[in-house]
Amino acid sequence: GPERSRAGQAARVALHYLNYRQGSPSALRALGQVRKATLKAIPGIGHKYYLQFTTEDYKSSNTFYEHRSDVGTCLATVLYLKRKPRPAVNINCTYTKDQKQTREDDYSFYKKMRQQTKSIIGNEIPDNDGNIEPDLEPVWALAVAGSSYIMWEKSTENLGYFMAQVKNVKQWITKDDSTDFDYTVILHEIPTQEMISCHLRVIWIPGHPLKVKYFCLSENQSSESGEGSGIESGSTTGIFNEKEANF
């Protein structure tokens, strides 16, 4: 029913926030199963969801991977504010994936990008058959992390988003320590089924907050833009200050 759908939507919002804040293309998570959900209406403020859900490795949750991998459970609160455009999120998760390996994978990708003398350029990731070239998987994953900021910021209680495709990507060769990418990404809006095109600039150093700037345009909306640097309202800690009975 609609309550179950909204609980799933709220859990995905929490994961958009988490994926953006973590800023790790190797540690992306997707929603597994919502185990518990409670909705609290706060007069004059908005609706607050208390959630417990499982998560999957983001890569394995997509159709071009055969096996899904459970990577931990999360507790989260998602508050949709009446007078603020983006939801306020608190989230705390267990993590079964090898975090040392995740950091090594991030650094390996970063080192490879820093050694590039010629810009990486790609189109239609994944392709029409759902395939991604292995060398472009981390580039695509970084786009997911950056797009998570847009999807968190644009989400409402009734509208959700998935990143459907990286339409094109270009790497900028920089002289500082960062890796710098320009993307055009296609977001799938649920339940309207509208496809929204966003230009996305992502600046990344492993272990540091993502820097994101974006500009989106859809057929039925005026243009929207925004930017983030990994330090936003909400938190990935402190969830247990909430009364545990709510879960």
Steps between C-alpha positions, in 0.01 A plus 500: 500500500596869497641483855743223403598691186569819696707311756714359219530846348615645835759221539638575153524870591707403805732297277535784248616713791735229628654432158563869447642563846732197490634612162633154418434345158597160647258511796169588332187342643155426362183416689442137589186457714319733737451300819330759720353842435311750714358833384456794735312814395651809667246788487637803318830324426448199274504120492776297665577138409678262737652216298690176530613343172758276340739618229667342200818575314390756241681334211357157571149643536497609135373270228837457329626308806371149565536479879389749764719553804364595845733760654328591828198645680413865561294699747390837366264789550381704203315825567312659211473864599211716382718810465825348379558346157717204593443233768697503826670162550669320787641155423722241666591169338686178558735402219593143413719585202878510553558871567875470453441354155251778426760766585760321289260484205428872531869585517584272206240683287622837622864417426409381151308823431789714627737322262286574195671721245196493272147569618263207537193549282198269498144482375185305593608323820343244528426435135159400366564139601582597858875437465786709636860470387707388803735799470202737517327341801671727758430804281133401490500432878640848569213641295256306720661648813479853356146450369396383845530862612254610231261214573505571874445872446216456247317219683163561662262272686329423169786527248806274482796462265731241352807570287419336168814572297814706459431652160855629468807566715823691464792508740688823559874465552583714805823615662374470859427178692139462388332300228252705301218373277221656295197275452166515332276260691142389442282472811180294500226666703248276678201480467479757218735291279659824384863489388701798624834604352757649739845641440713395794849612607667271757832576671633213710791400723473168690410549864378857441146633443379509143466841339197507273347760272204426275252644255185305409240550233183302427220543250246606762720696739705815497874458547634417847854525628685442822825404660626308800828423672413208726415721798123531501210496743438157643751249625629148454533472879284574799204288394492325836404825671153417371282281721566139407134420552425679175670215316 
